[in-house]
């Protein structure tokens, strides 16, 4: 199935950011649901084989926990940096406008 690409420019430059944010939200939701379904199914199968019915909800909770850890690791890292004096910094270690305009960071992590 082909993936459509929404350009970031055009008449409304914030439309690309809105689409990217919505896509990230769907990815996070799918990670959480998939973890619950997968580990819930494993818990259900093991619980059915051992006649311990509590393993199904325990598996769902374990899957949710693992999925939350994955989402936090992938999307929840903070980007705080302490400015260090060097090229592109003005008096007192503050960044000049030229240095701030040239630095770029990727916010999603694993791409």
Secondary structure, 3 states (H helix, E strand, C coil): CCCCCCCCCCCCCHHHHHHHHHHHHHHHHHHHHHHHHHHHHHHHHHHHHHCCCCHHHHHHHHHHHHHHHHHHHHHCCCCCCCCCCCCCECHHHCECHHHHHHCCCCCCCCC
